[in-house]
């Protein structure tokens, strides 16, 4: 099963729609992908991109691993359908399918078309006017068109369409029929719906990009790059030279086990805990997840900051003072650690820490303000200044997300350096293959 399409760190914008910012997403041949996000997440512009109606201003697009130099999916065998997609009501189903590109030899006889329509849950005759068909069938006709044209992908935006329980049952049937014929299906909505149950992956969008990916179906290991044992949850505790065993928590072929059945958990200095959980609730922060999922063993109750714990959220790089200098951003966090809030001593400390940061991460001198840093450099800055506070526990939510593939090994090595300095580091990851970097 090969790669059908990919967006790599794509930026795009269009008037009236939330932009895409550093958006990365891939889709395999025949995969069912559910993309979730509200109107401010960029999901509608992503829909337009897949429909071939938008162009990227930055980043790269690929179709079957070949780069699309014009920055658009226009011309690719994709079909995008939303609430505004209408066939000509004054034409019959048969005439609509023919006029929209369904070849005569593919449509076949009236009986063959009738069988295809019934397979998709369309009970209307091929000779019925489209305007007379129920609303559900008017949407399902697009699935028939995708099959007849042998499209590679159909994208359905459900965010402005109302469906009953029966509608979802029929729609699920149509999605499965497309997948069996090798057509990838992208489903988009602002929240969960019954179709999430058949998706191989769920991608959650926020602020113009995919921030988390969840693997929900065990028969997609080849797509997700998951090993033969289908990990739903996996917690790994490693510490080189400590003699402590590596703990694995998994659901799937190994059977069900509860984390509380494992040995007593001890968070030691220099330990790195790597966490991947495909069933992570979408709107739950890493501290809340740890507290709810594992109780007080991993995170004390109450205000975790009072226990020497610093939490760095996934989008931490967006909360820098972009118009301020690098040193100023560092000192806003560590001024208490420096010991003096005002005066030349603080200024000297600010200069020293900025110089050290620039040297450590190869930041050119001409880059003065935090807003001039790349997303990965901003992420380093948020982690660097947090580590200066010498927390007992450092919680990092998907810290590798803003780094491209060539940078992730180096970023993981930096986190291991922080642990080696005596910190306990707990890292949540977006995909299971990232675990190997630790």
N, C-alpha and C positions, 0 to 999 in steps of 0.2 A: 504494500500500500504506500504510494508515493505522496509527495507533497503537492498539493494543488495550487495553493496561493500563499503568499506571505507578505505582510507589511513589516518593515524593519525600521523602527525609530522614525515613524512618519509624522510630519507636521502638515496640517492642512487647515484651511479656514474658508468660510463662506458666509456672506452676510445673512444674519438672522439665525445662524446655527452656532452651537457651541463648537469650538475648534478641536482638532486632534493635536495632541502635544506629545511628541516622543512615543507614539503609539506603535506597539509591536503585537502582531497576531499572526498565527498560521492556521492553515486548514488542510487536512489530508483528503485524498480522493475518497469519496463515499462516507466521509465522517459527518456525524450530526453534532453541531456545535450550538450551544445556547449562550447568547451574549445578553447580559443584563446591565441596565444602567438607566438613570433618569434622564430628563431632557437636557440637563446641564452636563452630562457625562461625555458628550461627543458621539453618542451612539447613532444619532440621526445622520451626522456627517459620515460616519463609517458606512452606514447603509448606502448613502449616495456614492461613496467611493466604490463599493462593491457593485453598484448599479452602473458604474462607468461614467457617472455624471460629475465626478470631482477629480481634482488633481492635487498631488502632494507638492508642497513647497520645499520640503526637505525630507530626507530619508529615502528608502528604496522599496519598490514594489517588485514582486516576483510572481510569475505564472509558470508552473512546472519547472521551477528552479532557474528560469531564465529571467533576467532583469528586464523590466519594462522601462525603457529609457524615457518615455514621455510622461512618466509619473501618473499613469492612469490605467485602469482596468478596461477602458473602452475597447470594444472589439473582442473581448474574451467571452467565451460561451457561458455567460452568467445571466441569470434571470432574477430580478429583484422585485418584490411585490409588497405593497403596503395598502393602507386604506384608500388611497387615491388611484390605485391601479384598476382600471376598468376596461373590459372588452366592449366592443361595439354592441349596444343593446338591440339594435335593429337587425343584426345578423344572427343566424343560427350558430349553435355551438360548432358545427362542422365548418361553416364558413369562417368563423373567427379563427379557428385553429389553422385553417389553410392560409388565411391572409396574414397571420402573424409568423409564418415561417414553417408550419407543419407540412412537410413534403407529402405529396399524394401517395407515394409508395410507402411512407411511414404510417400515414393514417390508415391506409388499407381500406377494406370494405366497411360499410356501415355497421356490420355485425362485429368486426374486429374493434372498431372504435367504441362500440357499445360495451364490449367486454372490458376495454381499458377504463372507460368511465366508471363502470360498476366496481372495478377493482379499487378505484380511488374514492369510492363512496358517493359517486354522482349518479343519481337515479334518473335524471332527465334524459330524454331522447336526444341524439345528435342533431335532430332537425328542429329542436325547440329553440325559440328565440332566447338569446342570452338574458335579455331584460326580464324574462318570465321565470328565470331560474331562481331558487332560493339564494339568499346572500352567501350562505356557506358554500354552495356549489359554484358560485361565481369566483370564489377564491380558489377552490379546488381545481378549477379549469386551468389555472396557471401551472399547476403541477402536471396536468396532462400535456400542456404545451412544452414544458421542460423535458418531459419524457420523449415526446414526438420529435423535438429538435435535437435530442441527445445532448442537452446542455450539461456542463460539468458541475454546475452549482445552482441552487435556488435559494434565495435569501428572503425570508418572510418577516416583516416588521409587524408584530402583534400589539404594539403599544397603544394603538388607537382603534383596535378592533375588539368588539365584545363577543365572547363565545360562551355558549352553554356547556354543561358537562358533556352532553351528547356531541356537540360540535368538536370538542377537544378529542373525543374518542375517534371520531371519523378522521379528523386532521392527523391524529397520531398514525392511523392506518395509512394515509397518503404519504406521510413522511417515511414510513418504513418501506413502502413500495418504491419510492425514489431511491432510497439507500440500497435496496436489493438490486436496482438497475445501475448502480455505480455512481449515482448523483449525490454529491455532498449537499447537505441542508444546513443553513444558518438560520436559527430562530432568534429573534430579538424581542425583548420585552422589558418593562420597567421593574418587574418583580417576578418571583417564582410563579409558574403555572404548571399544570399537569404534564406538559411536554418536557420539563426538565428531567423527568424520569427516564426518557429514552435518549438523552443527550450523552455522547461520549465524554464531553467536557463542558464545563460551565465557566465562562469568562465574565468577570465582573469589571465593568468600566466605571471610572470616576476621573474627573478633571482631564478628560481628553485622552485617556489611555487605559489599557487593561492593567489593573493593579493586582489581581489575583486570578489564578486558574485552578479549578477544582476538577478532579477526575472522578466521575461518578459511575462509570460502567466498566466492568472488569474485562470485557472482551475487546478493549482497545489498547492493549499494552504496546503494540507496535507503533501506534500513532503517538502516544504520550512518551515513548522511550522508557517505560516502566519495565523493570526486570520481570522474569517469568513468574515470580511470586508477586501477586497483585497487592501491593501494600495500600491499604486504605489509610492507615495511620502508622507512623513510624517515628520513634523517638530514639535517638542515639546519644549515648553518654560516652565521651572519649577523653582520655587524658594520657598522653604518652608517658610511659615510665611509671605510671601510678600503680599498675598491677590490678586496677579495677576492671571488671568485666564490661563489655559493651552490652548495653541493654537494647533489645529490640521489642517494640510493641507493634503488632500487626494484626490486621483482620484480613481474611481471605482464605487462601489455601492452608495456612497454618492454623486456622480455627480462631475462635473468639477468645480474647483474654482481656482482663481489665488491668489498667495500669496499677491499681491498688493491690493487685496480687503479686506485683514485683517486690523486690527487696526494699527496705527503707531507703528513701532517696537522700543522698547527702550531696549538697552543693559545696564543692571545695574550691579553694583558690586555684586558679589556672585551669579550671574545668571549662569545657565547651560543650553545651547541649545543643543539638541540632533537631529541630522539630519540623515535621511535615505532616499535615493532617488534611486529607481531601474533604472532610466533612466539617471544616471550620465554618461556623456561622459568619455570613458575609459582613455584617456590620459590627462585629465584636473585635475590640482592640486586643492586642497580645496580652496585656496584664489581665484584662477581664477573662480572656480565654483560659489563661493559666490558673487563675483563681477558681473559676467555675469547673474546669475540666479536671484539675489535679488537687484542688483544695489548698490547704495551708502548707503542704509539703514543698511546693515550689515557690510560693509567693505568700508573704504574710497578709493577713486581712487588714483592712483599713487603708490608710494612705501609704502606698508602697514607697513613696519618696522618703518617708520617715525612717525607712529601714535600709537606707543606703542603696536603693534601687533607682536606676535611671532608665526611662523608657524612651526609645527613639523610634517614632512611628515610620511607616513606609514612606510617607510624603514629607518627611522632616526637612528635606532640602528646599521645600517651598516656603519655609518659615524663617528664612534668614532676612536680615535687613539689607536688601539688595543695593540700596544707595549708600550704605556705609562700607568702610574699608574692611578688609579681611581681619585685621587685628582687632578692630572695634567689635566685630561679631564674636570673636573669641572671648574678649574681655567682658562682654555683656553676660556671659555665662560663668566665667571663672574669676570674676573680680574678688569674690570672697576668698577663694583659694589663694589668690595672689597676696592677700593680706591688707592691701591698701586700696581704697576706692578712688582717691583723688591724688593729684600731684604727679611729680616727675617720676616717682618710683613706679606708679602704675603705668605711665607712658613707656618707660623703659621695658617693663614686663610685656606690655602690648607689642612693642617692636620685636622683642626677643621671640615671643610665641609666634608672631606672624612670620618672622624669618625662618623659624624652625618648621612651620607648616609648609612654607613655600619650598624649602629644601627637601622635605620629606616627600612631597607629592609633585615636585617639578612644576611649580606654578611660576610662569614668567613674570618678570618685574613689571611689565606694562599692564598686567592685569591688576587693577587697583581695587575696584569695588567688588563686593560679593556677587552682585548681579551679573558680572562679566565672566564668572566661572561657568564651566560646563556643568550639566546636571550631576555627573559623577564626581566632579571636584566639590560641588556643593554638598554632596552626600558625605564625602570624606571630611569636610569641614564640620558638619554636625556631629559626626562620630568622634572626631579628634577633640573638639572642645568638651564633649561629654566625658571622654576618657580622662581628661585633665582633672576632673572632679574626684577621681579615684573612688568610684562607686564600688560597693561590694558586689553588686549584680548589675550587669548591663543587658537590657532587653532590646533586641534589634528585630524589628518587624520587616521581613523581606528586604534586607539591606542590599542584596545583589541586584535588585530590580532595575536600577537606573544604569547599570554597567552593561556594556555589550559583552559578547562572548570572549573577546580577547582580553577584557579587563577583569573578568570575574575571579580568575585564579589569584590575581594580585590583590584584589579586594578581600578575598577569603584569607590570604596570608596576613593581611593587616589585622584582621580580627583575631587571628591566632597570636599575633604579637601582643595585642591587648590582653588576651588571656594569660600569656606567658609572664606578663608584668604583675600578675597576682589578682586579676579580676576574674569573676565568674561570668561567663558570656552565654546567654541563651539566644539562639538565632532561629527565627522561623523562616522557612523557605517556600518559594512559590511553586517549584517543581521538584520531584524526587531526584532527578539527575543532578541537581545542584549539590546534593548531599555528599557526592563523591569528592567535592573540592575541599572538604574538611577532613 
